[in-house]
Amino acid sequence: METKNIMIVGVGGQGSLLASKLLGHLLLGQGYDVKVSEVHGMSQRGGSVVTYVRYGDCVNSPVIDRGEADFIVSFELLEAARWLSYLKPDGQIVTSTQRIDPMPVITGAAAYPESLVEKMRATGAKVDALDCLALAEQAGSSKAVNIVLMGRLSHYFDLPAEAWEQSLEAMVPAKFLELNRRAFALGKNA
């Protein structure tokens, strides 16, 4: 199988690392060679965070270059737009519509760009945008945005539901499992 590339992008503290670990576990369990690479910006201060997940028969490098991502999973709209150049021409963006103002917007030095979904689609990108924060809150916690996104991403994979469930069980503490099951289902069925 040709190597497939998934970029998970967001802002520090949103749970992108758990999402990448869940994907890594899932894909290893399906027999793929998997490489996961975490790149932290100023993640502890709300800065940009990106994680690469690469899988296939034989993966030699954990890094994804421009134009190579099959999927960009984004926790925040501006981050999806920021990493758009990494998407393959036929790639898919799965993004939350949540907006988190970066420091230049907070300080008034810049304005948050408007109509980002439309602008990304205008480049030819396939964009699946949904209000993951509202779905996470519906599931029981605003912190479950990452699992809502994984549920939505699962919509694009031909993998058994049981495999996703097993990875959730392995990666999520037992006391949060039911909440995360609800979040995953809401994302998948949105």
C-alpha positions, 0 to 999 in steps of 0.5 A: 500500500502506498503511504498515506499522510495525515496532518493534525493541526491546532493550538496547544492544549486542544488534544491533538496529541491524544488524537495522533496517538489514537490514530497511531494505535488504530493503524498499527492494529490494522497491520500498517507500518506507522510513524507519528511525529509531533512538532510543537510550536509555542504549544504551552502558550496557545501556539500552533501545534502540528502532528504528522501521522504516516502509514502504509506498508513501509514508512521511512520518514515521519515527516510530511512535505508540502503537497503530500497530506491526504488529510488535514485534520484541524482543530481551528479554522485559521490553522486549517488555512495556515497548513493548506499548502501541505494538502494534496490536490485531491486531499481532504480537510476535516476541520472544526469551525472553532475560532481561537484568536492568535496573539496578533488578533488578541493585541489588535495588530491583525484581524481574524480572517473572514470566510476561511472555509469559502476561501479554502474551497476556492482553492479547490480543497475539499473541506468538511467543516463542522462545529466540533465544539458544539458537538463536544459540549453535547457529548458532555465536555468541551474538551472532547473536540479531538474525539469529535474530529476523530469520529468525523475523520473515521467517516473517510476510512474503510476500517471496522467500527470495532477497531476505532472502539478498541483504540478509544478504549486503549487511549482514553481513561476509563472514567472518560470513555462513555463521554468520548464514545458519545463525542466520537459518534456525534462526529461520525454521524454529523 
